Amino acid sequence: MTTLTKAPEVAEPARAARRPLQLRARLGRAGVYAVLAVAVLTVAFPVYYVFAGAFMRPDEIASYPPAMVPHSVTGQNFSGAVHAIPLVRQYGNSVLVAGLITLAQLFTSVLAAYAFVFLPMRGRAVVFGLFLATLMVPWEAIIIPNYLTLSGWGLGNTYFGLVLPFLASGFGTFLLRQSFRQFPGELRDAARIDGAGHWRFLWRILVPLNKPALAALAIYVFLSSWNQYFWPLIITRTAEMQTLQIGLSSLRDSEMADPGLILAGVVLSLLPTLALVLFGQRFIVRGLTAGAVR
């Protein structure tokens, strides 16, 4: 009976001692959430204003203090951007070039990674090291030789000139090699016993089981190709062959630059990238961490 009557008296000081700790933990959690909220607003506000400004009238964009919400939604900025430059053609050029580069790098990276993992060869580690060494060569160091070579072949201002230097990637081969190395050797032996050759094993078994890594590589390559600026700028000569990024730059640099037209063009440029990031984020995370643990 003595223990039962004293238990609440002993427990009450313990609860009182825990209360400051709980309050401190809640305050710390609230502080973390506040910092994260400020970071999110800092990153998201420019994106929001680009979309909002694309639907504003010129007087709303130039007003002071600046309008945060369009008072009357208008689509004249989009129609003006389409008439100011060959925006539809340049948009199609960007989609075509980024799509071709993505497909080409997926194909070449799959074949190269398969060779480095499953095909016996002498000095494979040395060859792979030399292959990775190409990642340390800056693009600026080879852009002039590439330009002179393709111009000499008559591929300037063509789709071949836009795509040809990017058909293979050392990063893609490295990423898929790390993913292929996680494949169980028992399944490879079972496929060989079943009569599956290299080509059948690659496309029927290995590739379907490595979709996260392939999706991550496809998203990364497409975004990189979509945002290219310097190479399309020097290899193309006419507005009809230029990509969307070059067209947006011409809108910005024109003498009668209209902020509404620029914002409308930026919105059109952001749509594919935002869609890929939002819907493909889980593939990016899974694909980039596929070879982290063995």
MODELLER restraints for C-alpha pairs under 7 A, 6 or more apart:
rsr = mdl.restraints
at = mdl.atoms
rsr.add(forms.Gaussian(group=physical.xy_distance, feature=features.Distance(at['CA:50:A'], at['CA:263:A']), mean=5.65, stdev=0.5))
rsr.add(forms.Gaussian(group=physical.xy_distance, feature=features.Distance(at['CA:50:A'], at['CA:267:A']), mean=6.73, stdev=0.5))
rsr.add(forms.Gaussian(group=physical.xy_distance, feature=features.Distance(at['CA:51:A'], at['CA:267:A']), mean=6.15, stdev=0.5))
rsr.add(forms.Gaussian(group=physical.xy_distance, feature=features.Distance(at['CA:52:A'], at['CA:69:A']), mean=6.27, stdev=0.5))
rsr.add(forms.Gaussian(group=physical.xy_distance, feature=features.Distance(at['CA:52:A'], at['CA:70:A']), mean=6.34, stdev=0.5))
rsr.add(forms.Gaussian(group=physical.xy_distance, feature=features.Distance(at['CA:53:A'], at['CA:61:A']), mean=6.54, stdev=0.5))
rsr.add(forms.Gaussian(group=physical.xy_distance, feature=features.Distance(at['CA:53:A'], at['CA:260:A']), mean=6.48, stdev=0.5))
rsr.add(forms.Gaussian(group=physical.xy_distance, feature=features.Distance(at['CA:53:A'], at['CA:263:A']), mean=6.37, stdev=0.5))
rsr.add(forms.Gaussian(group=physical.xy_distance, feature=features.Distance(at['CA:54:A'], at['CA:77:A']), mean=6.36, stdev=0.5))
rsr.add(forms.Gaussian(group=physical.xy_distance, feature=features.Distance(at['CA:54:A'], at['CA:260:A']), mean=5.54, stdev=0.5))
rsr.add(forms.Gaussian(group=physical.xy_distance, feature=features.Distance(at['CA:54:A'], at['CA:263:A']), mean=4.97, stdev=0.5))
rsr.add(forms.Gaussian(group=physical.xy_distance, feature=features.Distance(at['CA:54:A'], at['CA:264:A']), mean=4.62, stdev=0.5))
rsr.add(forms.Gaussian(group=physical.xy_distance, feature=features.Distance(at['CA:55:A'], at['CA:70:A']), mean=6.49, stdev=0.5))
rsr.add(forms.Gaussian(group=physical.xy_distance, feature=features.Distance(at['CA:55:A'], at['CA:73:A']), mean=5.27, stdev=0.5))
rsr.add(forms.Gaussian(group=physical.xy_distance, feature=features.Distance(at['CA:55:A'], at['CA:74:A']), mean=5.10, stdev=0.5))
rsr.add(forms.Gaussian(group=physical.xy_distance, feature=features.Distance(at['CA:55:A'], at['CA:75:A']), mean=5.95, stdev=0.5))
rsr.add(forms.Gaussian(group=physical.xy_distance, feature=features.Distance(at['CA:55:A'], at['CA:77:A']), mean=6.92, stdev=0.5))
rsr.add(forms.Gaussian(group=physical.xy_distance, feature=features.Distance(at['CA:56:A'], at['CA:70:A']), mean=5.06, stdev=0.5))
rsr.add(forms.Gaussian(group=physical.xy_distance, feature=features.Distance(at['CA:56:A'], at['CA:72:A']), mean=6.97, stdev=0.5))
rsr.add(forms.Gaussian(group=physical.xy_distance, feature=features.Distance(at['CA:56:A'], at['CA:73:A']), mean=6.16, stdev=0.5))
rsr.add(forms.Gaussian(group=physical.xy_distance, feature=features.Distance(at['CA:56:A'], at['CA:74:A']), mean=6.28, stdev=0.5))
rsr.add(forms.Gaussian(group=physical.xy_distance, feature=features.Distance(at['CA:57:A'], at['CA:74:A']), mean=6.90, stdev=0.5))
rsr.add(forms.Gaussian(group=physical.xy_distance, feature=features.Distance(at['CA:58:A'], at['CA:260:A']), mean=6.36, stdev=0.5))
rsr.add(forms.Gaussian(group=physical.xy_distance, feature=features.Distance(at['CA:60:A'], at['CA:67:A']), mean=6.08, stdev=0.5))
rsr.add(forms.Gaussian(group=physical.xy_distance, feature=features.Distance(at['CA:61:A'], at['CA:67:A']), mean=6.70, stdev=0.5))
rsr.add(forms.Gaussian(group=physical.xy_distance, feature=features.Distance(at['CA:77:A'], at['CA:260:A']), mean=5.43, stdev=0.5))
rsr.add(forms.Gaussian(group=physical.xy_distance, feature=features.Distance(at['CA:77:A'], at['CA:261:A']), mean=4.89, stdev=0.5))
rsr.add(forms.Gaussian(group=physical.xy_distance, feature=features.Distance(at['CA:77:A'], at['CA:264:A']), mean=5.85, stdev=0.5))
rsr.add(forms.Gaussian(group=physical.xy_distance, feature=features.Distance(at['CA:78:A'], at['CA:261:A']), mean=6.53, stdev=0.5))
rsr.add(forms.Gaussian(group=physical.xy_distance, feature=features.Distance(at['CA:78:A'], at['CA:264:A']), mean=5.36, stdev=0.5))
rsr.add(forms.Gaussian(group=physical.xy_distance, feature=features.Distance(at['CA:80:A'], at['CA:261:A']), mean=6.34, stdev=0.5))
rsr.add(forms.Gaussian(group=physical.xy_distance, feature=features.Distance(at['CA:81:A'], at['CA:87:A']), mean=6.94, stdev=0.5))
rsr.add(forms.Gaussian(group=physical.xy_distance, feature=features.Distance(at['CA:81:A'], at['CA:261:A']), mean=5.08, stdev=0.5))
rsr.add(forms.Gaussian(group=physical.xy_distance, feature=features.Distance(at['CA:81:A'], at['CA:264:A']), mean=6.99, stdev=0.5))
rsr.add(forms.Gaussian(group=physical.xy_distance, feature=features.Distance(at['CA:81:A'], at['CA:265:A']), mean=6.58, stdev=0.5))
rsr.add(forms.Gaussian(group=physical.xy_distance, feature=features.Distance(at['CA:82:A'], at['CA:88:A']), mean=6.77, stdev=0.5))
rsr.add(forms.Gaussian(group=physical.xy_distance, feature=features.Distance(at['CA:85:A'], at['CA:247:A']), mean=6.78, stdev=0.5))
rsr.add(forms.Gaussian(group=physical.xy_distance, feature=features.Distance(at['CA:86:A'], at['CA:239:A']), mean=7.00, stdev=0.5))
rsr.add(forms.Gaussian(group=physical.xy_distance, feature=features.Distance(at['CA:86:A'], at['CA:240:A']), mean=6.60, stdev=0.5))
rsr.add(forms.Gaussian(group=physical.xy_distance, feature=features.Distance(at['CA:87:A'], at['CA:244:A']), mean=6.95, stdev=0.5))
rsr.add(forms.Gaussian(group=physical.xy_distance, feature=features.Distance(at['CA:87:A'], at['CA:247:A']), mean=6.96, stdev=0.5))
rsr.add(forms.Gaussian(group=physical.xy_distance, feature=features.Distance(at['CA:89:A'], at['CA:240:A']), mean=6.32, stdev=0.5))
rsr.add(forms.Gaussian(group=physical.xy_distance, feature=features.Distance(at['CA:90:A'], at['CA:240:A']), mean=6.54, stdev=0.5))
rsr.add(forms.Gaussian(group=physical.xy_distance, feature=features.Distance(at['CA:90:A'], at['CA:241:A']), mean=6.92, stdev=0.5))
rsr.add(forms.Gaussian(group=physical.xy_distance, feature=features.Distance(at['CA:90:A'], at['CA:242:A']), mean=5.83, stdev=0.5))
rsr.add(forms.Gaussian(group=physical.xy_distance, feature=features.Distance(at['CA:90:A'], at['CA:243:A']), mean=4.67, stdev=0.5))
rsr.add(forms.Gaussian(group=physical.xy_distance, feature=features.Distance(at['CA:90:A'], at['CA:244:A']), mean=4.84, stdev=0.5))
rsr.add(forms.Gaussian(group=physical.xy_distance, feature=features.Distance(at['CA:90:A'], at['CA:247:A']), mean=6.98, stdev=0.5))
rsr.add(forms.Gaussian(group=physical.xy_distance, feature=features.Distance(at['CA:91:A'], at['CA:243:A']), mean=6.51, stdev=0.5))
rsr.add(forms.Gaussian(group=physical.xy_distance, feature=features.Distance(at['CA:91:A'], at['CA:244:A']), mean=5.21, stdev=0.5))
rsr.add(forms.Gaussian(group=physical.xy_distance, feature=features.Distance(at['CA:93:A'], at['CA:241:A']), mean=6.96, stdev=0.5))
rsr.add(forms.Gaussian(group=physical.xy_distance, feature=features.Distance(at['CA:93:A'], at['CA:243:A']), mean=5.45, stdev=0.5))
rsr.add(forms.Gaussian(group=physical.xy_distance, feature=features.Distance(at['CA:94:A'], at['CA:226:A']), mean=6.12, stdev=0.5))
rsr.add(forms.Gaussian(group=physical.xy_distance, feature=features.Distance(at['CA:94:A'], at['CA:243:A']), mean=5.02, stdev=0.5))
rsr.add(forms.Gaussian(group=physical.xy_distance, feature=features.Distance(at['CA:94:A'], at['CA:244:A']), mean=5.95, stdev=0.5))
rsr.add(forms.Gaussian(group=physical.xy_distance, feature=features.Distance(at['CA:97:A'], at['CA:162:A']), mean=6.93, stdev=0.5))
rsr.add(forms.Gaussian(group=physical.xy_distance, feature=features.Distance(at['CA:97:A'], at['CA:163:A']), mean=6.24, stdev=0.5))
rsr.add(forms.Gaussian(group=physical.xy_distance, feature=features.Distance(at['CA:98:A'], at['CA:222:A']), mean=5.39, stdev=0.5))
rsr.add(forms.Gaussian(group=physical.xy_distance, feature=features.Distance(at['CA:98:A'], at['CA:225:A']), mean=4.97, stdev=0.5))
rsr.add(forms.Gaussian(group=physical.xy_distance, feature=features.Distance(at['CA:98:A'], at['CA:226:A']), mean=5.48, stdev=0.5))
rsr.add(forms.Gaussian(group=physical.xy_distance, feature=features.Distance(at['CA:99:A'], at['CA:222:A']), mean=6.70, stdev=0.5))
rsr.add(forms.Gaussian(group=physical.xy_distance, feature=features.Distance(at['CA:101:A'], at['CA:163:A']), mean=6.06, stdev=0.5))
rsr.add(forms.Gaussian(group=physical.xy_distance, feature=features.Distance(at['CA:101:A'], at['CA:166:A']), mean=6.25, stdev=0.5))
rsr.add(forms.Gaussian(group=physical.xy_distance, feature=features.Distance(at['CA:101:A'], at['CA:167:A']), mean=5.94, stdev=0.5))
rsr.add(forms.Gaussian(group=physical.xy_distance, feature=features.Distance(at['CA:102:A'], at['CA:218:A']), mean=5.82, stdev=0.5))
rsr.add(forms.Gaussian(group=physical.xy_distance, feature=features.Distance(at['CA:102:A'], at['CA:221:A']), mean=5.60, stdev=0.5))
rsr.add(forms.Gaussian(group=physical.xy_distance, feature=features.Distance(at['CA:102:A'], at['CA:222:A']), mean=5.60, stdev=0.5))
rsr.add(forms.Gaussian(group=physical.xy_distance, feature=features.Distance(at['CA:104:A'], at['CA:167:A']), mean=5.20, stdev=0.5))
rsr.add(forms.Gaussian(group=physical.xy_distance, feature=features.Distance(at['CA:104:A'], at['CA:168:A']), mean=6.94, stdev=0.5))
rsr.add(forms.Gaussian(group=physical.xy_distance, feature=features.Distance(at['CA:105:A'], at['CA:167:A']), mean=5.36, stdev=0.5))
rsr.add(forms.Gaussian(group=physical.xy_distance, feature=features.Distance(at['CA:105:A'], at['CA:168:A']), mean=4.98, stdev=0.5))
rsr.add(forms.Gaussian(group=physical.xy_distance, feature=features.Distance(at['CA:105:A'], at['CA:169:A']), mean=6.21, stdev=0.5))
rsr.add(forms.Gaussian(group=physical.xy_distance, feature=features.Distance(at['CA:106:A'], at['CA:218:A']), mean=6.85, stdev=0.5))
rsr.add(forms.Gaussian(group=physical.xy_distance, feature=features.Distance(at['CA:108:A'], at['CA:168:A']), mean=5.82, stdev=0.5))
rsr.add(forms.Gaussian(group=physical.xy_distance, feature=features.Distance(at['CA:109:A'], at['CA:168:A']), mean=6.74, stdev=0.5))
rsr.add(forms.Gaussian(group=physical.xy_distance, feature=features.Distance(at['CA:109:A'], at['CA:169:A']), mean=6.77, stdev=0.5))
rsr.add(forms.Gaussian(group=physical.xy_distance, feature=features.Distance(at['CA:109:A'], at['CA:172:A']), mean=5.43, stdev=0.5))
rsr.add(forms.Gaussian(group=physical.xy_distance, feature=features.Distance(at['CA:109:A'], at['CA:173:A']), mean=4.49, stdev=0.5))
rsr.add(forms.Gaussian(group=physical.xy_distance, feature=features.Distance(at['CA:109:A'], at['CA:176:A']), mean=6.99, stdev=0.5))
rsr.add(forms.Gaussian(group=physical.xy_distance, feature=features.Distance(at['CA:110:A'], at['CA:173:A']), mean=6.88, stdev=0.5))
rsr.add(forms.Gaussian(group=physical.xy_distance, feature=features.Distance(at['CA:110:A'], at['CA:176:A']), mean=6.67, stdev=0.5))
rsr.add(forms.Gaussian(group=physical.xy_distance, feature=features.Distance(at['CA:112:A'], at['CA:173:A']), mean=6.11, stdev=0.5))
rsr.add(forms.Gaussian(group=physical.xy_distance, feature=features.Distance(at['CA:113:A'], at['CA:173:A']), mean=5.16, stdev=0.5))
rsr.add(forms.Gaussian(group=physical.xy_distance, feature=features.Distance(at['CA:113:A'], at['CA:176:A']), mean=5.78, stdev=0.5))
rsr.add(forms.Gaussian(group=physical.xy_distance, feature=features.Distance(at['CA:113:A'], at['CA:177:A']), mean=4.55, stdev=0.5))
rsr.add(forms.Gaussian(group=physical.xy_distance, feature=features.Distance(at['CA:114:A'], at['CA:177:A']), mean=6.96, stdev=0.5))
rsr.add(forms.Gaussian(group=physical.xy_distance, feature=features.Distance(at['CA:116:A'], at['CA:124:A']), mean=6.67, stdev=0.5))
rsr.add(forms.Gaussian(group=physical.xy_distance, feature=features.Distance(at['CA:117:A'], at['CA:177:A']), mean=6.53, stdev=0.5))
rsr.add(forms.Gaussian(group=physical.xy_distance, feature=features.Distance(at['CA:117:A'], at['CA:180:A']), mean=6.94, stdev=0.5))
rsr.add(forms.Gaussian(group=physical.xy_distance, feature=features.Distance(at['CA:117:A'], at['CA:181:A']), mean=6.49, stdev=0.5))
rsr.add(forms.Gaussian(group=physical.xy_distance, feature=features.Distance(at['CA:131:A'], at['CA:170:A']), mean=6.47, stdev=0.5))
rsr.add(forms.Gaussian(group=physical.xy_distance, feature=features.Distance(at['CA:132:A'], at['CA:170:A']), mean=5.93, stdev=0.5))
rsr.add(forms.Gaussian(group=physical.xy_distance, feature=features.Distance(at['CA:134:A'], at['CA:170:A']), mean=6.73, stdev=0.5))
rsr.add(forms.Gaussian(group=physical.xy_distance, feature=features.Distance(at['CA:135:A'], at['CA:170:A']), mean=6.21, stdev=0.5))
rsr.add(forms.Gaussian(group=physical.xy_distance, feature=features.Distance(at['CA:147:A'], at['CA:235:A']), mean=6.84, stdev=0.5))
rsr.add(forms.Gaussian(group=physical.xy_distance, feature=features.Distance(at['CA:150:A'], at['CA:156:A']), mean=6.26, stdev=0.5))
rsr.add(forms.Gaussian(group=physical.xy_distance, feature=features.Distance(at['CA:150:A'], at['CA:161:A']), mean=6.34, stdev=0.5))
rsr.add(forms.Gaussian(group=physical.xy_distance, feature=features.Distance(at['CA:155:A'], at['CA:161:A']), mean=5.04, stdev=0.5))
rsr.add(forms.Gaussian(group=physical.xy_distance, feature=features.Distance(at['CA:156:A'], at['CA:235:A']), mean=5.43, stdev=0.5))
rsr.add(forms.Gaussian(group=physical.xy_distance, feature=features.Distance(at['CA:156:A'], at['CA:236:A']), mean=6.30, stdev=0.5))
rsr.add(forms.Gaussian(group=physical.xy_distance, feature=features.Distance(at['CA:157:A'], at['CA:235:A']), mean=5.70, stdev=0.5))
rsr.add(forms.Gaussian(group=physical.xy_distance, feature=features.Distance(at['CA:157:A'], at['CA:236:A']), mean=4.10, stdev=0.5))
rsr.add(forms.Gaussian(group=physical.xy_distance, feature=features.Distance(at['CA:157:A'], at['CA:237:A']), mean=5.79, stdev=0.5))
rsr.add(forms.Gaussian(group=physical.xy_distance, feature=features.Distance(at['CA:157:A'], at['CA:241:A']), mean=6.39, stdev=0.5))
rsr.add(forms.Gaussian(group=physical.xy_distance, feature=features.Distance(at['CA:161:A'], at['CA:235:A']), mean=6.79, stdev=0.5))
rsr.add(forms.Gaussian(group=physical.xy_distance, feature=features.Distance(at['CA:162:A'], at['CA:232:A']), mean=6.33, stdev=0.5))
rsr.add(forms.Gaussian(group=physical.xy_distance, feature=features.Distance(at['CA:162:A'], at['CA:235:A']), mean=6.99, stdev=0.5))
rsr.add(forms.Gaussian(group=physical.xy_distance, feature=features.Distance(at['CA:172:A'], at['CA:217:A']), mean=6.40, stdev=0.5))
rsr.add(forms.Gaussian(group=physical.xy_distance, feature=features.Distance(at['CA:176:A'], at['CA:213:A']), mean=6.58, stdev=0.5))
rsr.add(forms.Gaussian(group=physical.xy_distance, feature=features.Distance(at['CA:178:A'], at['CA:291:A']), mean=4.70, stdev=0.5))
rsr.add(forms.Gaussian(group=physical.xy_distance, feature=features.Distance(at['CA:179:A'], at['CA:213:A']), mean=6.74, stdev=0.5))
rsr.add(forms.Gaussian(group=physical.xy_distance, feature=features.Distance(at['CA:179:A'], at['CA:290:A']), mean=5.59, stdev=0.5))
rsr.add(forms.Gaussian(group=physical.xy_distance, feature=features.Distance(at['CA:179:A'], at['CA:291:A']), mean=5.04, stdev=0.5))
rsr.add(forms.Gaussian(group=physical.xy_distance, feature=features.Distance(at['CA:182:A'], at['CA:291:A']), mean=6.85, stdev=0.5))
rsr.add(forms.Gaussian(group=physical.xy_distance, feature=features.Distance(at['CA:182:A'], at['CA:294:A']), mean=6.74, stdev=0.5))
rsr.add(forms.Gaussian(group=physical.xy_distance, feature=features.Distance(at['CA:191:A'], at['CA:201:A']), mean=6.85, stdev=0.5))
rsr.add(forms.Gaussian(group=physical.xy_distance, feature=features.Distance(at['CA:212:A'], at['CA:283:A']), mean=5.10, stdev=0.5))
rsr.add(forms.Gaussian(group=physical.xy_distance, feature=features.Distance(at['CA:212:A'], at['CA:286:A']), mean=5.95, stdev=0.5))
rsr.add(forms.Gaussian(group=physical.xy_distance, feature=features.Distance(at['CA:212:A'], at['CA:287:A']), mean=4.76, stdev=0.5))
rsr.add(forms.Gaussian(group=physical.xy_distance, feature=features.Distance(at['CA:213:A'], at['CA:286:A']), mean=7.00, stdev=0.5))
rsr.add(forms.Gaussian(group=physical.xy_distance, feature=features.Distance(at['CA:213:A'], at['CA:287:A']), mean=3.74, stdev=0.5))
rsr.add(forms.Gaussian(group=physical.xy_distance, feature=features.Distance(at['CA:213:A'], at['CA:288:A']), mean=6.69, stdev=0.5))
rsr.add(forms.Gaussian(group=physical.xy_distance, feature=features.Distance(at['CA:213:A'], at['CA:290:A']), mean=6.89, stdev=0.5))
rsr.add(forms.Gaussian(group=physical.xy_distance, feature=features.Distance(at['CA:215:A'], at['CA:283:A']), mean=5.94, stdev=0.5))
rsr.add(forms.Gaussian(group=physical.xy_distance, feature=features.Distance(at['CA:216:A'], at['CA:283:A']), mean=5.36, stdev=0.5))
rsr.add(forms.Gaussian(group=physical.xy_distance, feature=features.Distance(at['CA:216:A'], at['CA:284:A']), mean=4.24, stdev=0.5))
rsr.add(forms.Gaussian(group=physical.xy_distance, feature=features.Distance(at['CA:216:A'], at['CA:287:A']), mean=5.19, stdev=0.5))
rsr.add(forms.Gaussian(group=physical.xy_distance, feature=features.Distance(at['CA:216:A'], at['CA:288:A']), mean=6.84, stdev=0.5))
rsr.add(forms.Gaussian(group=physical.xy_distance, feature=features.Distance(at['CA:219:A'], at['CA:276:A']), mean=6.68, stdev=0.5))
rsr.add(forms.Gaussian(group=physical.xy_distance, feature=features.Distance(at['CA:223:A'], at['CA:273:A']), mean=6.44, stdev=0.5))
rsr.add(forms.Gaussian(group=physical.xy_distance, feature=features.Distance(at['CA:227:A'], at['CA:245:A']), mean=6.79, stdev=0.5))
rsr.add(forms.Gaussian(group=physical.xy_distance, feature=features.Distance(at['CA:229:A'], at['CA:245:A']), mean=6.09, stdev=0.5))
rsr.add(forms.Gaussian(group=physical.xy_distance, feature=features.Distance(at['CA:229:A'], at['CA:246:A']), mean=6.49, stdev=0.5))
rsr.add(forms.Gaussian(group=physical.xy_distance, feature=features.Distance(at['CA:232:A'], at['CA:242:A']), mean=6.46, stdev=0.5))
rsr.add(forms.Gaussian(group=physical.xy_distance, feature=features.Distance(at['CA:232:A'], at['CA:243:A']), mean=6.77, stdev=0.5))
rsr.add(forms.Gaussian(group=physical.xy_distance, feature=features.Distance(at['CA:233:A'], at['CA:246:A']), mean=6.50, stdev=0.5))
rsr.add(forms.Gaussian(group=physical.xy_distance, feature=features.Distance(at['CA:236:A'], at['CA:242:A']), mean=5.98, stdev=0.5))
rsr.add(forms.Gaussian(group=physical.xy_distance, feature=features.Distance(at['CA:248:A'], at['CA:262:A']), mean=6.60, stdev=0.5))
rsr.add(forms.Gaussian(group=physical.xy_distance, feature=features.Distance(at['CA:248:A'], at['CA:265:A']), mean=6.30, stdev=0.5))
rsr.add(forms.Gaussian(group=physical.xy_distance, feature=features.Distance(at['CA:251:A'], at['CA:257:A']), mean=6.20, stdev=0.5))
rsr.add(forms.Gaussian(group=physical.xy_distance, feature=features.Distance(at['CA:251:A'], at['CA:262:A']), mean=6.20, stdev=0.5))
rsr.add(forms.Gaussian(group=physical.xy_distance, feature=features.Distance(at['CA:252:A'], at['CA:262:A']), mean=6.41, stdev=0.5))
